[in-house]
Amino acid sequence: MKATFQKSLLPLLVMAAFGCSDSSDDDNVSAKFSLGLSDAPVDSAEAVYIELDSITLTKDDEVTTVSEFTNQSGETVESVQVNLLDFQGSAQIKIVDESQNIELGNGVYDMELNVIDAGSYVLLENDPTEHAIKVPSSRLRLGEFTVSDQAVQIAGTPAYTIEFDLRQSLVLRGNAKNNNGYIIKPHGVRIVSQPGNLSGTVGTDLTNLGQCTVYLYEGSVTEYGDMFDEDDETFVTPETEITASTPLATATVDVNGTYSIGFITAGSYQVALSCGTEVDDNIQFDGLTIPSAGDITPAVQTVEISASETSVVDFN
């Protein structure tokens, strides 16, 4: 049986919960870690499964390896498989519980997810084929996140959550006629603590124009870009310099004219809407007009996101 965790040096891609401790030295304060998974949906997929073998959390020269998980029934298991599309918007599944007694000190950690290839795949609409998800070296490196003893598990809600924006992070290898499986990348994946949520409605005059997508941008933005990933090896640099900002997150408006974006760090954001038939490639810069030209009222809205609250932005 695997050890519950090995302390040596690393944090991971979930939400961690920490209990408070009295100390003048924040770096010496530790708390129990907990983590959850959530996602924003991707077009045409019925299921996106990812299976994890372990999570590695690294801080300076110390590595912590989480090698046991908590499943949806509250049982301790050696690996966990999750259909990310079952946990959209503000929904999440807890995969590491504070009862596992994994303690992390305050500070900045790198998180790495160790993926089981055989249990990670995509199911498409009207297609029973399991299209494999490939992760280089079976390790999804999510980058840095900050652990704080102020972030705690509350009831069943973990202290930290990994949010997958699959429209940005899931990339088709090949094309629709020659599907060679998928790659899942760190781009579009974020680790958050004490987040807020965003939701709203879009009027039928706009949804009748075609597929509508809501774009969320951090801070004050003057040019609103579509999705692109300059770090991808297949990215083609345009002849004209890109001055537009890439979105933090996106959401497709559903058939009922509603949308939601979950697990957003508290702060100020701008929200824009694009409706039409143009396709937003998640690697290449398409130069889409965002917000869409036409009668969107207002075209761009500023919203303040607060922890544990849902902010509402409507477009009519």
N, C-alpha and C positions, 0 to 999 in steps of 0.2 A: 504494500500500500504506500502511496506517496506521502511524503511529509506535508503537513498543512502549509508550511512556508519555510523557506531558508533565508536567514538574514545575512546579507552580504553586501547588497547595494542597488536596488532599482525599484521605482514604482510603476504602475501600469495604467491600463486604459479604462479604469472604472471609476466609480465614485467612492471616496474614502470617507469614513466617519471617524471623528476624533473626539475623545473625551478631554476635558480641560484639566490642566495641571498648573499649580502655582509655581512660577519660576521667573526670575528676572532675565534669564537667558532663553529667548524664544527657541533657539536651535536645540535646546535640551528638553523641550516640551514634546511629548508624544501623545498620540491618540489612536484609537482603533480605526482601522480602514474598512470602508465598505464601498461597493461599486455597482453601478447599473448600466444597462445598455438601452439605447433608443435609436430611432432613425426617422429620417424624412424619406418618403416613398420615391421610387424610381419608375419611370414610364415602362409599361408593357410587362413588368415582372409580376408573377403571382406569389413568389416566395424567394427570399434571399437568405440562405442558411449560412451561418458561420459557426464553426466548432473550435473551441479553445482548449488547448492542452495545459497552458500555464500563462502567467503574466509576470513580466520582469520589471521591477521598479529600481531605478538607479539614482543615487544621490552621492556626488563626489566619489569616494572609493567604496561605498557600501552598496550591496545588491540585495534586494528582497525579492524572492521568487514565490509567487502565489501558485501553488500546484494543486489546490483543491478548491471546489466551487460549491455554491449553494444553488440548487435547482428550484424550479417554480413550486415544488412541493415542500420546500424547506429541508430537503435531504442533502447531505454532503456527498459530492460526487467528484471523481478524478478528472473528468472533462465535462464541458457543457456545450450543447448545441442550441443555437437560438435562431428562429426565423425572425429576422429584423423587421419584416413587414407586419408582424403581429404587435409591434410596439412603436406606433407612429405618434407624431405630435408630442403631447405632454405625457404619453404613456411610456413606461420603461419596465424592464425586468431586472431584478436584483440578482447579481451573480456572485457577489462576495458580501457576506454578512458580518457585522461587527462581532457576532458570537464566535467567529473563527479566530478572534484574538490576534489579528495581525496589526502590530503597532508600528506607526511611522512617525518620525520626528518632523517638526516644522521645516519647511524649505522647499526648494525646487527639485523636482524629480523628472527623469525621463521614463516614459512608459513604452513597453514593447509587448505586443500580443503575439503569443506563439500559437500558430494556427494549425489545425489538423486538416490537411488538404482533402482527404477522402470525405469529410463531413461538411465541406464548404462548397456550395453550388447554388445556381440560380434556376428556378422553374419559370418558364415563360407562359403567357396565355396560349391556350390550345396547343401546348407542346409538352409531352410527358418526359422529354429528355432532361437529364440532369446536366446542366452546363457548368463545368468546373470553374471554381474561383481559384485563381493562382495568386499566391503571395510570394514574392522573391524570398528564397531561403525559409519560407513558411514563417517569417517574422514580420509583423506589421508594426513598424516603428512610428509611434504617434507623436513623439517629441515631448516637450516640457509641459508640466503642469505644477501648480503650487499646492502644497499640503499645508493646512492650517488646523490647529486644534480647535478653532472656532467652527469648523465644518464637521457636523456630527450627523449620524444616522438618527432620523426621527421616525419612530414606529417602523414601518416597512420601507421607508424611503431612504436610500443610501446617501452618504455624504457626497459622493462624486458620481457623475454620469458621463459615459462616452456616447456622444451623439454622432451618428453616421448620417451625413447628407448624401444619400446614395446617388442623387442626380449628379453630384460632383465627384464622388469617390469611386463609383463603380464604372469601369470602362470595358467596353466590348473589345475583344481581340478578334480581328477580322472584320466582317460586316454581317448584315442581317441574312444574306444569302449564304455566307460561309462563316458560320459562328464557330470560333475556336475557343470558346469559353470567355471568362471575364478576369480582369485584374481588379483588386480592390486596393486603393492607395490611401495614404494618410491625408491627402488633399481633400478638404471637405469634412474631415473628422475632427471634432473638438472635444476636449475634456472640460467639464464645467462643474461648479459647485455653487450651491445656493442660487439656482437660476430662476428666471422668470419665463413667461411664455407670451406668444403673440397669436392673435386670431382675428378673423374678420369675415366680411361678406363682400361679394362683387356683384354689381347689378347685371341683370339679364341683357341690357343693351350692350354691355362689354363682353360677356361670355358668348354672345351670339357671333362675335367676330372671329372666334376660333379658340384654341387653347390659351388660357390665361395663366400666367406665372407671376408670383409675387417675389420680389427681390429685396433682401435685407442687407443694408450697408452700415458699417460701423462709423460713428462720428459724423462729421460734416463732410459731405461729398458734393462735388460740383459737376462731375461727369460720371454717369452711371453705366458701368460696363456689364456685359453678359458674362457667363461662366467661361473661364479659361485657366490653364495651368502651365505657366511658363517653365516650371521645373520638369515637366514631362518630356521624355526623350524624343517624342514625336511632335512636339510643339513646333510650329512654323512661325518664325518671327515675321510680322507684317512689314511691308516696306515703310509704312508710316508708323511712327512711334505710338505705342499705346499710352494714352494719358488717362483713360477711364479706370475707375476703381472696380476691382472684382468683388462680387457679393460675398458676404459672410455665409449666407444661407439662402435657400430658395424654397418655394412651396408651390405645387401645382394646385390650381383652384378646381375643386371637385364638381360633379354634375349638379350639385345643389347650390353652387355658387359660394361655397365656404372654403376657407383655408386655415391652416394653423402651422406655426413654427414653434417647436418646443426647445427647452434647455438653452436659453440665451443668457449670457452673463449680464448682470445689471449694468445699465448705462444708457447713453443716448444713441439712437439709431435713426436711419432714414429708410422709408419703405416706398418702393416704386412698383408699378404694375405694367406688364406687357401682355397684350392679347393679339393673337393672329395665328398665321400658319407657318411662320418661320421656325426652324429648329435651332435650338441653342446647343451647340457642340460643347461638351464639358472639358475639352482639351484646347481646341483652337479658339482664337478670338474671332468672333463673327461680326462684330461691329453692329449689333442689333440696336435699334432705336428704343431706348429705355429712359423714361416711360414711353409707351406707345403714343404715336401722334393721334390726336383726336380728342373727344370730349370726356376726359377722365377728370373727375372732380374730387379733391385736388389731384394734380399729377403726381406729386411727391409729398409724403407726409413725414413729419418728425415724430418719433415716439420715444418715451422714456420707459425702459424696462426695469421693473423692480423685482427683487427676490420674492419668490413664492406667490407672485401675482400674475394674472393674465391681462395684458393690455390689448385693446381692441382698435383696429384700423380698418375702416370700410372704404370701398371704392364704388362710386355710383356714376 
